[in-house]
Each structure stands twice: as structure tokens, then as C-alpha cells.
Amino acid sequence: MSKLVKIKTQQTTANVEVFVNNLENEQQRADSFTLIEMMKKISGEEPKMWGTSIIGFGSKRYQSPKTGREVDWFLVGFSPRKSKLSLYLNIDFNKHEEALQKLGKFKTGVGCLYINKLTDVNHEQLEKLIIKALQDK
């Protein structure tokens, strides 16, 4: 039996453009607008704020295979953090080694890709990873 869990990070009605324009770092503002256009084009979804600092595209109810708990979450998204961009792709990066080898300078976490700035990575390979993330949903 599944149970919908209300998590702290929810979709909000906050304005994405206002959020990005209020970023102090000029590079992060520019990179954020580029990522918005890229993810919007690939996903076909409009950007929405999730919580106070995450920009997500689309939404889906995910169910944990272990607990059966369900949460509403975005399909792909990102957050401009102080020192890097956190891209939430929710994919197993071990299955995408070829694209990662050609990507450039980055780090990974569980389902996340961390980039200092977009000029550090190959945009074509990044787009491939975003497409894969959406296909895996």
C-alpha cells in the first residue's frame, strides 16, 4: 500500500525569473538562464520553483521500491548554489560513462551532477544526459 509523503521541498508559485535575477553571481545568473532554456527545450515543460532555490521542470509522483512511500518531485532541475550548479537528473551515472567521459569538469552525487560553471562542460553531452534522465522516468 502506497502512502503520499509531504516533503519539505514543494513546488511553489514563486517567479523563476525574479529568483535568477536576484542571484549575486553574474556567471550563475547567465548559466541559470542558459540551463532554463536548455531544460525547457528538452523537457517541453515550463520552469517552476521548488522550495526556495531549486528550478524544476515537469513533475512526477515517485514511489520508493523499499518503503512504498510516494513523493511528488520534478523530472529534471537545477539549483545555483554558492560554489557550483547542482543539476538534479536522478539517473544512475554509471550507465552513462560515455557521455560523462566527454562532458568536461564535473563531480557527481546520487542522481546529481555538480558543475562550477557551464563553460567547464560540453553542452552537447550535457543535453544528452538531460535527455537520458527524461527517458528514464
Buried (B, 14 or more C-beta within 10 A) or exposed (E): EEEEEEEEBEBBEBEBEEBBEEBEEEBBBBBBBEBBEBBEEBBEBEBBBBBEBBBBBBBEEEBEEEEEEBBBBBBBBBBBEEEBBBBBBBBEBEEBEEBBEEBBEBEBEEEBBBBBBBEBBEEEBBBBBBBBBBEEE
